[in-house]
Amino acid sequence: MKTTLYERKFSWGEAELKLGKSTLIMGILNITPDSFSDGGRYIDSERAVRHALQMIEDGADLIDIGGESTRPGFQQISTEEELQRVLPVIEAIHRTAPHIPLSIDTYKAEVARQSIQAGAHIINDIWRGIGDSLMLSTAAELSCPIILMHNRQEQNYTDLIPDIVNDLKESIALAIRAGIAPHNIILDPGLGFAKDYNDNMQVMMNLDTLVEIGYPMLLATSRKKFIRTALDLPVDDVIEGTAATVAVGIAQGCQIVRVHDVKAIKRTVRMCDAMLYATQDTNK
């Protein structure tokens, strides 16, 4: 098996991320009352910080903090409310665990700006930089990594995989034109966004094509509807299904996995890495 792996090193004082040496685990921290699987559980800042520290102990390499649910039919909130939710948590985690990189899950440029200034390190944008006209210029000004996730207003594909490739390439071009260094771009295929069950399955089996665009790929499948549908199980009982998607993703070159169940998925990742990186070393 020959899989393309991209090497990147990001450093922010005590915090550091190295891509290309092992698969990185991004722990999900939703500070929302209405997220699809853990809404309301960590809306309290103190409880949110405790959960983040537990995910770090369980093996998370970075924590993704979101203050607005993006599930289907979500209720949009104001910039001010989103900031009120995320800033105290970012500041507290950064103060308590300064060695752990933090990403801010937002499509709003002002939330991204203030979050980075408060101690976050990475922007994770579900609208691939086009949901807010100021997002790409803000990321360029902050000189921080940005994750561009594939998404569309309408599910109107002509040819699914080529269309996703073209959309992501368009976002990359816009990001570079705005002044974002190519080194700071990470992609996400957007499982569950503007895609139905069959679309999601097709994307899962063609991740290697998306990896070949030339940028590190983050895979965010944890507990998503297409897994629950395939297994006919509730949201809190699909760890094995999530693990299967993670294994398939790593085998095709995904280098970061975004998950709720860090401890269990860490074991899956370690086994995948034991095979994948040994193979890479042999192929050199």
C-alpha contacts under 8 A as a table, 3 or more apart, distances in Angstrom:
res1	aa1	res2	aa2	distance
1	M	276	L	7.98
1	M	279	T	7.00
2	K	279	T	7.62
2	K	280	Q	6.96
2	K	283	N	7.58
3	T	208	D	7.88
3	T	251	A	7.13
3	T	252	Q	6.11
3	T	253	G	5.50
3	T	280	Q	7.61
4	T	211	V	7.28
4	T	212	E	7.27
4	T	252	Q	7.93
4	T	253	G	5.76
5	L	20	G	5.75
5	L	216	P	7.37
5	L	253	G	6.02
5	L	255	Q	7.37
6	Y	19	L	6.71
6	Y	20	G	5.52
6	Y	214	G	7.91
6	Y	215	Y	6.82
6	Y	216	P	5.80
7	E	18	K	7.31
7	E	19	L	5.02
7	E	20	G	4.40
7	E	21	K	7.63
8	R	17	L	7.92
8	R	18	K	5.83
8	R	19	L	4.90
8	R	20	G	6.78
8	R	183	H	7.27
9	K	16	E	7.34
9	K	17	L	5.74
9	K	18	K	4.57
9	K	19	L	6.27
10	F	16	E	5.56
10	F	17	L	5.12
10	F	18	K	6.52
11	S	14	E	7.53
11	S	15	A	5.92
11	S	16	E	4.42
11	S	17	L	6.59
12	W	15	A	5.06
12	W	16	E	6.16
12	W	121	H	7.51
13	G	16	E	7.64
13	G	99	H	7.88
14	E	98	P	6.13
14	E	99	H	4.67
14	E	100	I	7.85
15	A	98	P	6.30
15	A	99	H	4.02
15	A	100	I	5.27
15	A	101	P	5.45
16	E	99	H	7.04
16	E	100	I	7.31
16	E	101	P	6.63
17	L	61	D	7.70
17	L	101	P	7.35
18	K	21	K	6.60
18	K	22	S	7.97
19	L	22	S	6.68
19	L	23	T	7.35
19	L	24	L	7.43
19	L	255	Q	6.90
20	G	23	T	7.54
20	G	255	Q	7.34
21	K	277	Y	7.73
22	S	255	Q	7.45
22	S	273	D	6.30
22	S	277	Y	7.42
23	T	250	I	7.50
23	T	254	C	7.79
23	T	255	Q	4.90
23	T	256	I	5.63
23	T	257	V	7.45
23	T	269	V	6.64
23	T	273	D	6.74
24	L	60	A	7.60
24	L	61	D	5.86
24	L	62	L	7.85
24	L	255	Q	6.27
24	L	256	I	4.62
24	L	257	V	6.40
25	I	59	G	7.37
25	I	60	A	5.06
25	I	61	D	5.26
25	I	62	L	6.62
25	I	256	I	5.80
25	I	257	V	5.17
25	I	258	R	6.12
25	I	259	V	7.23
25	I	262	V	7.38
25	I	266	K	7.27
26	M	60	A	5.77
26	M	61	D	6.02
26	M	62	L	4.90
26	M	63	I	5.39
26	M	64	D	6.32
26	M	256	I	6.82
26	M	257	V	5.89
26	M	258	R	4.51
26	M	259	V	6.24
27	G	52	A	7.65
27	G	55	M	6.30
27	G	56	I	7.88
27	G	60	A	5.57
27	G	61	D	7.63
27	G	62	L	6.28
27	G	63	I	4.74
27	G	64	D	5.98
27	G	258	R	5.96
27	G	259	V	5.42
27	G	260	H	5.95
27	G	261	D	7.81
27	G	262	V	6.29
28	I	63	I	6.16
28	I	64	D	5.14
28	I	65	I	6.62
28	I	258	R	6.58
28	I	259	V	5.80
28	I	260	H	5.27
29	L	42	Y	7.57
29	L	48	A	7.10
29	L	51	H	7.70
29	L	52	A	6.76
29	L	63	I	6.83
29	L	64	D	5.83
29	L	65	I	4.93
29	L	66	G	6.41
29	L	260	H	7.89
30	N	35	S	6.97
30	N	38	D	7.23
30	N	39	G	7.13
30	N	42	Y	6.62
30	N	43	I	7.62
30	N	65	I	6.06
30	N	66	G	5.03
30	N	67	G	6.29
30	N	68	E	7.82
30	N	69	S	7.67
31	I	39	G	7.70
31	I	40	G	7.26
31	I	41	R	7.88
31	I	42	Y	5.37
31	I	43	I	4.58
31	I	44	D	7.57
31	I	45	S	7.91
31	I	48	A	7.01
31	I	65	I	7.20
31	I	66	G	5.91
31	I	67	G	4.92
31	I	68	E	7.40
31	I	85	R	6.47
31	I	86	V	6.98
32	T	35	S	6.04
32	T	39	G	5.53
32	T	40	G	5.64
32	T	41	R	7.94
32	T	42	Y	7.11
32	T	43	I	5.47
32	T	66	G	7.49
32	T	67	G	5.52
32	T	68	E	5.91
32	T	69	S	6.24
32	T	85	R	7.96
33	P	39	G	4.49
33	P	40	G	3.80
33	P	41	R	7.41
33	P	43	I	6.35
34	D	38	D	7.66
34	D	39	G	4.26
34	D	40	G	6.31
34	D	69	S	6.15
34	D	74	F	7.59
35	S	38	D	5.74
35	S	39	G	4.08
35	S	40	G	7.55
35	S	68	E	7.94
35	S	69	S	4.93
35	S	70	T	7.25
35	S	71	R	6.38
36	F	39	G	6.17
36	F	69	S	7.80
36	F	71	R	6.04
37	S	223	R	7.43
37	S	235	V	6.13
37	S	236	D	7.10
38	D	41	R	5.63
38	D	42	Y	7.79
39	G	42	Y	7.50
39	G	43	I	7.91
40	G	43	I	5.26
41	R	44	D	7.81
42	Y	45	S	6.96
42	Y	47	R	5.61
42	Y	48	A	4.65
42	Y	51	H	7.72
43	I	47	R	7.56
43	I	48	A	6.73
43	I	85	R	7.57
44	D	47	R	5.42
44	D	48	A	6.11
45	S	48	A	4.95
45	S	49	V	6.20
45	S	85	R	7.77
45	S	88	P	6.87
45	S	89	V	5.72
46	E	49	V	5.28
46	E	50	R	6.35
46	E	89	V	7.86
47	R	50	R	5.09
47	R	51	H	6.20
48	A	51	H	5.15
48	A	52	A	6.24
48	A	89	V	6.96
49	V	52	A	5.04
49	V	53	L	6.24
49	V	89	V	6.23
49	V	92	A	6.90
49	V	93	I	6.09
50	R	53	L	5.18
50	R	54	Q	6.21
51	H	54	Q	4.98
51	H	55	M	6.22
52	A	55	M	5.12
52	A	56	I	6.28
52	A	63	I	6.92
52	A	93	I	7.48
53	L	56	I	5.02
53	L	57	E	6.24
53	L	93	I	7.77
53	L	97	A	7.82
54	Q	57	E	4.99
54	Q	58	D	6.13
55	M	58	D	4.88
55	M	59	G	6.34
55	M	60	A	5.54
55	M	262	V	6.09
55	M	263	K	7.46
56	I	59	G	5.23
56	I	60	A	4.61
56	I	61	D	6.82
56	I	62	L	7.59
56	I	63	I	7.94
56	I	100	I	7.94
57	E	60	A	7.20
58	D	262	V	6.07
58	D	263	K	4.84
58	D	266	K	7.72
59	G	262	V	6.50
59	G	263	K	6.43
59	G	266	K	6.33
60	A	63	I	6.96
60	A	262	V	6.31
60	A	266	K	7.87
61	D	100	I	6.76
61	D	101	P	7.37
62	L	100	I	5.71
62	L	101	P	4.94
62	L	102	L	5.64
62	L	103	S	7.44
63	I	100	I	7.49
63	I	101	P	6.66
63	I	102	L	4.96
63	I	103	S	6.20
64	D	102	L	5.92
64	D	103	S	4.65
64	D	104	I	5.86
64	D	105	D	6.30
64	D	124	N	7.93
65	I	86	V	7.01
65	I	90	I	7.64
65	I	102	L	7.22
65	I	103	S	6.09
65	I	104	I	5.05
65	I	105	D	5.67
66	G	69	S	7.44
66	G	86	V	6.85
66	G	104	I	6.07
66	G	105	D	4.62
66	G	106	T	6.61
67	G	82	E	5.21
67	G	83	L	7.53
67	G	85	R	5.73
67	G	86	V	5.65
67	G	105	D	7.48
67	G	106	T	7.71
68	E	76	Q	7.14
68	E	77	I	6.84
68	E	82	E	6.42
68	E	106	T	7.57
69	S	74	F	6.01
69	S	75	Q	7.45
69	S	76	Q	7.91
70	T	73	G	7.92
70	T	74	F	5.66
71	R	74	F	5.37
77	I	81	E	6.43
77	I	82	E	6.67
78	S	81	E	5.29
78	S	82	E	6.27
79	T	82	E	5.16
79	T	83	L	6.14
79	T	108	K	7.33
79	T	110	E	7.36
79	T	111	V	6.49
80	E	83	L	5.17
80	E	84	Q	6.21
81	E	84	Q	5.02
81	E	85	R	6.38
82	E	85	R	5.23
82	E	86	V	6.33
82	E	111	V	7.25
83	L	86	V	5.28
83	L	87	L	5.60
83	L	111	V	6.09
83	L	114	Q	7.85
83	L	115	S	7.82
84	Q	87	L	6.04
84	Q	88	P	7.19
85	R	88	P	6.88
85	R	89	V	7.40
86	V	89	V	5.39
86	V	90	I	6.10
86	V	115	S	7.54
87	L	90	I	5.11
87	L	91	E	6.07
87	L	114	Q	7.80
87	L	115	S	6.20
87	L	118	A	6.64
88	P	91	E	5.21
88	P	92	A	6.07
89	V	92	A	5.08
89	V	93	I	6.07
90	I	93	I	5.36
90	I	94	H	5.93
90	I	102	L	7.62
90	I	115	S	7.14
90	I	118	A	6.59
90	I	119	G	6.18
90	I	120	A	6.43
91	E	94	H	5.17
91	E	95	R	6.02
91	E	118	A	5.79
91	E	119	G	6.03
92	A	95	R	5.08
92	A	96	T	6.06
93	I	96	T	5.03
93	I	97	A	5.59
93	I	98	P	7.23
94	H	97	A	5.36
94	H	98	P	4.70
94	H	99	H	7.94
94	H	100	I	7.49
94	H	102	L	7.90
94	H	119	G	5.78
94	H	120	A	7.55
95	R	98	P	5.76
97	A	100	I	5.81
98	P	101	P	7.62
101	P	120	A	6.98
101	P	121	H	6.08
101	P	122	I	7.80
102	L	119	G	7.58
102	L	120	A	4.77
102	L	121	H	5.43
102	L	122	I	6.41
103	S	120	A	5.62
103	S	121	H	5.71
103	S	122	I	4.34
103	S	123	I	5.54
103	S	124	N	6.27
104	I	112	A	6.54
104	I	115	S	6.67
104	I	116	I	7.82
104	I	120	A	6.50
104	I	121	H	7.82
104	I	122	I	6.30
104	I	123	I	5.16
104	I	124	N	5.74
105	D	123	I	6.43
105	D	124	N	4.65
105	D	125	D	6.07
105	D	126	I	7.62
106	T	109	A	7.87
106	T	111	V	6.86
106	T	112	A	6.54
106	T	123	I	7.17
106	T	124	N	6.18
106	T	125	D	5.36
106	T	126	I	7.03
107	Y	112	A	7.69
107	Y	124	N	7.66
107	Y	125	D	4.88
107	Y	126	I	6.18
107	Y	127	W	6.11
107	Y	129	G	7.20
107	Y	131	G	6.07
107	Y	132	D	6.52
107	Y	135	M	7.34
108	K	111	V	5.42
108	K	112	A	6.28
108	K	131	G	7.48
108	K	132	D	5.89
108	K	135	M	6.69
109	A	112	A	5.01
109	A	113	R	6.10
109	A	132	D	6.39
109	A	134	L	5.74
109	A	135	M	4.45
109	A	138	T	6.34
110	E	113	R	4.98
110	E	114	Q	6.17
111	V	114	Q	5.40
111	V	115	S	5.92
112	A	115	S	5.15
112	A	116	I	6.13
112	A	123	I	6.31
112	A	135	M	7.89
112	A	138	T	7.94
113	R	116	I	5.37
113	R	117	Q	6.27
113	R	138	T	6.76
113	R	139	A	7.82
113	R	142	L	7.49
114	Q	117	Q	4.99
114	Q	118	A	6.06
115	S	118	A	4.96
115	S	119	G	6.45
115	S	120	A	5.55
116	I	119	G	5.34
116	I	120	A	4.35
116	I	121	H	5.64
116	I	122	I	7.29
116	I	123	I	8.00
116	I	142	L	7.81
117	Q	120	A	6.99
121	H	144	C	6.43
121	H	145	P	7.38
122	I	144	C	5.85
122	I	145	P	5.07
122	I	146	I	5.77
122	I	147	I	7.65
123	I	139	A	7.54
123	I	144	C	7.34
123	I	145	P	6.40
123	I	146	I	4.64
123	I	147	I	6.14
124	N	146	I	5.86
124	N	147	I	4.67
124	N	148	L	6.82
124	N	149	M	7.75
125	D	128	R	5.56
125	D	129	G	6.29
125	D	146	I	7.23
125	D	147	I	5.90
125	D	148	L	5.65
125	D	149	M	6.18
126	I	129	G	7.86
126	I	148	L	6.72
126	I	149	M	4.91
126	I	150	H	7.02
126	I	151	N	6.78
126	I	190	G	7.60
127	W	130	I	5.74
127	W	131	G	5.12
127	W	148	L	7.01
127	W	149	M	6.10
127	W	150	H	6.82
127	W	151	N	5.77
127	W	152	R	7.77
128	R	131	G	7.29
128	R	147	I	7.30
128	R	148	L	3.96
128	R	149	M	4.79
128	R	150	H	5.98
128	R	151	N	6.97
128	R	168	L	7.74
128	R	171	S	6.25
129	G	132	D	6.78
129	G	133	S	7.74
129	G	135	M	5.68
129	G	136	L	5.63
129	G	148	L	6.34
129	G	171	S	6.88
129	G	175	A	7.40
130	I	133	S	6.11
130	I	135	M	7.28
130	I	136	L	7.78
130	I	171	S	7.65
131	G	135	M	7.74
132	D	135	M	5.41
133	S	136	L	7.31
134	L	137	S	5.54
134	L	138	T	5.95
135	M	138	T	5.07
135	M	139	A	6.18
136	L	139	A	5.13
136	L	140	A	6.16
136	L	174	L	7.78
136	L	175	A	5.74
136	L	178	A	5.98
136	L	179	G	7.96
136	L	180	I	7.31
137	S	140	A	4.98
137	S	141	E	6.08
137	S	175	A	7.98
137	S	178	A	5.38
137	S	179	G	6.91
137	S	180	I	7.74
138	T	141	E	5.06
138	T	142	L	6.16
139	A	142	L	5.09
139	A	143	S	5.99
139	A	144	C	5.96
139	A	145	P	7.46
139	A	146	I	6.89
139	A	180	I	6.76
140	A	143	S	5.02
140	A	144	C	7.07
140	A	178	A	6.58
140	A	179	G	5.15
140	A	180	I	4.51
140	A	181	A	7.52
141	E	179	G	7.84
143	S	180	I	6.99
143	S	181	A	7.76
143	S	184	N	7.84
144	C	184	N	6.47
145	P	183	H	7.83
145	P	184	N	4.12
145	P	185	I	5.86
145	P	186	I	7.31
146	I	184	N	6.16
146	I	185	I	5.42
146	I	186	I	6.19
147	I	185	I	6.15
147	I	186	I	4.61
147	I	187	L	5.44
147	I	188	D	6.75
147	I	218	L	7.97
148	L	168	L	7.70
148	L	171	S	7.37
148	L	185	I	7.26
148	L	186	I	6.24
148	L	187	L	4.96
148	L	188	D	6.04
149	M	168	L	7.96
149	M	187	L	5.87
149	M	188	D	4.34
149	M	189	P	5.93
149	M	190	G	5.32
150	H	164	I	6.94
150	H	167	D	7.16
150	H	168	L	6.38
150	H	187	L	7.82
150	H	188	D	6.16
150	H	189	P	5.19
150	H	190	G	4.68
150	H	193	F	7.64
151	N	190	G	6.13
151	N	193	F	5.77
151	N	194	A	6.05
152	R	155	Q	6.64
152	R	193	F	7.53
152	R	194	A	5.75
153	Q	194	A	7.08
154	E	194	A	6.52
155	Q	194	A	5.13
155	Q	195	K	6.47
157	Y	160	L	5.48
157	Y	163	D	6.53
158	T	163	D	6.95
159	D	162	P	5.86
159	D	163	D	5.77
160	L	163	D	5.18
160	L	164	I	6.20
160	L	199	D	7.32
161	I	164	I	5.12
161	I	165	V	6.18
161	I	202	Q	7.98
161	I	203	V	6.88
161	I	206	N	7.47
162	P	165	V	4.99
162	P	166	N	6.11
163	D	166	N	5.08
163	D	167	D	6.11
164	I	167	D	5.04
164	I	168	L	6.13
164	I	189	P	7.70
165	V	168	L	5.27
165	V	169	K	6.10
165	V	210	L	6.30
165	V	213	I	7.33
166	N	169	K	5.04
166	N	170	E	6.06
167	D	170	E	5.08
167	D	171	S	6.33
168	L	171	S	5.03
168	L	172	I	6.17
168	L	187	L	7.68
169	K	172	I	5.00
169	K	173	A	6.18
169	K	213	I	7.57
170	E	173	A	5.18
170	E	174	L	6.27
171	S	174	L	5.08
171	S	175	A	6.06
172	I	175	A	5.03
172	I	176	I	6.17
172	I	185	I	7.58
173	A	176	I	5.24
173	A	177	R	6.04
174	L	177	R	5.02
174	L	178	A	6.14
175	A	178	A	5.10
175	A	179	G	6.58
175	A	180	I	5.46
176	I	179	G	5.13
176	I	180	I	4.85
176	I	181	A	6.23
176	I	182	P	6.53
177	R	180	I	7.27
180	I	184	N	6.76
180	I	185	I	7.64
181	A	184	N	5.40
181	A	185	I	7.20
182	P	185	I	5.44
185	I	215	Y	6.86
185	I	216	P	7.73
186	I	215	Y	5.90
186	I	216	P	5.19
186	I	217	M	5.95
186	I	218	L	7.04
187	L	215	Y	6.50
187	L	216	P	6.20
187	L	217	M	4.83
187	L	218	L	6.04
188	D	217	M	5.58
188	D	218	L	4.87
188	D	219	L	6.00
188	D	220	A	7.45
189	P	203	V	7.59
189	P	207	L	7.79
189	P	210	L	7.47
189	P	217	M	7.69
189	P	218	L	7.60
189	P	219	L	6.96
190	G	193	F	5.50
190	G	219	L	7.93
190	G	220	A	7.31
191	L	195	K	7.07
191	L	200	N	5.83
191	L	203	V	7.57
191	L	219	L	7.89
191	L	220	A	6.71
191	L	221	T	6.27
192	G	195	K	5.58
192	G	196	D	7.05
192	G	200	N	6.56
192	G	221	T	7.83
192	G	224	K	6.85
192	G	225	K	7.19
192	G	226	F	7.32
195	K	198	N	7.84
195	K	199	D	5.27
195	K	200	N	6.01
196	D	199	D	5.15
196	D	200	N	6.16
196	D	226	F	7.91
197	Y	200	N	5.24
197	Y	201	M	6.37
197	Y	226	F	5.39
198	N	201	M	5.12
198	N	202	Q	6.15
199	D	202	Q	5.08
199	D	203	V	6.16
200	N	203	V	5.11
200	N	204	M	6.16
200	N	226	F	6.93
201	M	204	M	5.06
201	M	205	M	6.45
201	M	226	F	7.86
202	Q	205	M	5.31
202	Q	206	N	6.34
203	V	206	N	5.05
203	V	207	L	5.99
204	M	207	L	5.61
204	M	245	T	7.49
204	M	248	V	7.51
204	M	249	G	7.06
205	M	208	D	7.88
205	M	248	V	7.92
206	N	209	T	5.48
206	N	210	L	7.00
207	L	210	L	5.13
207	L	211	V	6.19
207	L	249	G	6.76
207	L	252	Q	6.02
207	L	253	G	7.58
207	L	254	C	7.68
208	D	211	V	4.92
208	D	212	E	6.28
208	D	252	Q	4.79
208	D	253	G	6.23
209	T	212	E	5.24
209	T	213	I	7.18
210	L	213	I	5.50
211	V	214	G	6.14
211	V	215	Y	6.52
211	V	216	P	6.87
211	V	217	M	6.18
211	V	252	Q	7.70
211	V	253	G	6.35
211	V	254	C	7.12
212	E	215	Y	7.51
216	P	254	C	6.96
216	P	255	Q	6.31
217	M	253	G	7.39
217	M	254	C	4.87
217	M	255	Q	5.77
217	M	256	I	6.58
218	L	254	C	5.85
218	L	255	Q	6.10
218	L	256	I	4.54
218	L	257	V	5.67
218	L	258	R	7.18
219	L	246	V	7.47
219	L	249	G	6.90
219	L	254	C	6.29
219	L	255	Q	7.84
219	L	256	I	6.21
219	L	257	V	4.84
219	L	258	R	6.17
220	A	257	V	5.92
220	A	258	R	4.74
220	A	259	V	6.77
221	T	224	K	5.66
221	T	242	T	6.48
221	T	245	T	6.93
221	T	246	V	7.60
221	T	258	R	7.20
221	T	259	V	7.32
222	S	239	I	7.98
222	S	242	T	5.34
222	S	258	R	6.85
222	S	259	V	5.01
222	S	260	H	6.33
223	R	227	I	6.55
223	R	228	R	6.93
223	R	235	V	5.81
223	R	236	D	7.41
223	R	238	V	6.06
223	R	239	I	7.25
223	R	241	G	7.88
223	R	242	T	6.15
223	R	260	H	7.83
224	K	227	I	5.63
224	K	228	R	6.53
224	K	235	V	7.64
225	K	228	R	4.97
225	K	229	T	5.93
225	K	235	V	7.94
226	F	229	T	5.02
226	F	230	A	6.12
227	I	230	A	5.14
227	I	231	L	6.24
227	I	238	V	7.21
227	I	241	G	6.00
227	I	242	T	6.96
228	R	231	L	5.27
228	R	232	D	5.42
228	R	233	L	5.19
228	R	234	P	6.25
228	R	235	V	6.45
228	R	238	V	6.64
228	R	241	G	7.89
229	T	232	D	4.93
229	T	233	L	7.06
231	L	238	V	7.73
231	L	241	G	7.39
233	L	237	D	6.24
233	L	238	V	6.70
234	P	237	D	5.60
234	P	238	V	7.14
235	V	238	V	6.28
236	D	239	I	7.74
238	V	241	G	5.07
238	V	242	T	6.15
239	I	242	T	5.10
239	I	243	A	6.05
239	I	261	D	7.08
239	I	264	A	7.52
239	I	265	I	7.83
240	E	243	A	4.92
240	E	244	A	6.22
241	G	244	A	5.11
241	G	245	T	6.53
242	T	245	T	5.24
242	T	246	V	6.23
243	A	246	V	4.99
243	A	247	A	6.17
243	A	265	I	5.98
243	A	268	T	6.34
244	A	247	A	5.17
244	A	248	V	6.27
245	T	248	V	5.13
245	T	249	G	5.99
246	V	249	G	5.00
246	V	250	I	6.08
246	V	257	V	6.84
246	V	265	I	7.96
246	V	268	T	7.71
246	V	269	V	7.54
247	A	250	I	5.22
247	A	251	A	6.15
247	A	268	T	6.93
247	A	269	V	7.14
247	A	272	C	6.37
248	V	251	A	5.18
248	V	252	Q	6.48
249	G	252	Q	5.22
249	G	253	G	6.45
249	G	254	C	5.33
250	I	253	G	5.10
250	I	254	C	4.79
250	I	255	Q	6.52
250	I	269	V	7.94
250	I	272	C	6.95
251	A	254	C	7.42
251	A	272	C	7.41
251	A	276	L	6.97
254	C	257	V	7.41
259	V	262	V	6.18
259	V	265	I	7.55
261	D	264	A	5.88
261	D	265	I	6.17
262	V	265	I	5.25
262	V	266	K	5.77
263	K	266	K	5.24
263	K	267	R	6.97
264	A	267	R	5.61
264	A	268	T	6.94
265	I	268	T	4.96
265	I	269	V	6.13
266	K	269	V	5.05
266	K	270	R	6.13
267	R	270	R	5.14
267	R	271	M	6.35
268	T	271	M	5.36
268	T	272	C	6.24
269	V	272	C	5.07
269	V	273	D	5.98
270	R	273	D	5.08
270	R	274	A	6.05
271	M	274	A	5.03
271	M	275	M	6.60
272	C	275	M	5.37
272	C	276	L	5.95
273	D	276	L	4.91
273	D	277	Y	5.42
273	D	278	A	7.64
274	A	277	Y	5.96
274	A	278	A	6.06
275	M	278	A	5.35
275	M	279	T	6.16
276	L	279	T	5.12
276	L	280	Q	6.21
277	Y	280	Q	4.83
277	Y	281	D	6.12
278	A	281	D	5.15
278	A	282	T	6.28
279	T	282	T	5.04
279	T	283	N	6.22
280	Q	283	N	5.11
280	Q	284	K	6.43
281	D	284	K	5.38
